[in-house]
Amino acid sequence: MTTTWPPGAVATRFVELAERIVARLGSPRVRALHLPPRQAADAKDAEFCAIELEDGSIGFSYVRLDDTEASLRAHPAADRVSGVEAVALARAYAGDEPVAKAIGLAAINALSQHLFSRARWQPPPAGDSLGEIEPAPGEHVGMVGLFRPLIPRVHAAGARLTVLEIRPELAGEHGQYRVTLDPADLASCDKVVSTCTVLLNDSLDAVLAACRNARHVAIVGPTAGCIPDPLFERGVGSVGGRRVADAPRFREAFVAGGKWGAAAPKYVIAPRDYPGVDRLLDRAR
């Protein structure tokens, strides 16, 4: 994980792969952009938007970074994505505009799920939300982005937990974990699990450099529903995402502001389980 990557390289790589997918399979269009209802603002399942393709493939993107959600709701383009080629939205992921970037990553994730389906390949189900880092007694676990539901699992394993955050009001000791604002504090971590904000705020490579001594780095969350090749190329050990298995049930729950996790099971991909994008493209029909 010590390789120095140019700024924006991972986004460019994801866009290149999106272009390869449509070159091989044709260019699917967007059926809809799903936004969570405003009244569900406090729900964890309302932290994402979703791009749905014509074949029902669905990709997610986190929208609670800075003012992305408010800007997305006010953005005129949000009402005009239906019928647009998904790859056209995906290209904006390599840009700097936060709303277009979020929608672009959702489109890349939808195209990734489209490829998985066309190649008749299904990612292995996840045993938990930690992306296979399997914390053990005495280990020092790092978490990039405070995700409270994961804390009891790390604590129960007897591991020490350090959380890297960008919100200064969270910094300090919190009993079962410590929150730091300094990425250098990840250098002593044995394993690290990161939320997907690193894919939206261009911090991925800096975070990977900070936790270069870790034996295993996992990136998890609905926003990690992408082809994992660019992440594995950077030394990431596993990628945990979600696959919408029941699109009608998902849509019904999502637009109502309810829990939709049962319609979109978690999965985790490790390099040992993954055939690679080249083989998937060869197998796709």
Order of alpha helices (4+ residues) and beta strands (2+ residues): alpha-beta-beta-beta-alpha-alpha-alpha-beta-alpha-beta-beta-beta-beta-alpha-beta-alpha-beta-alpha-beta-alpha
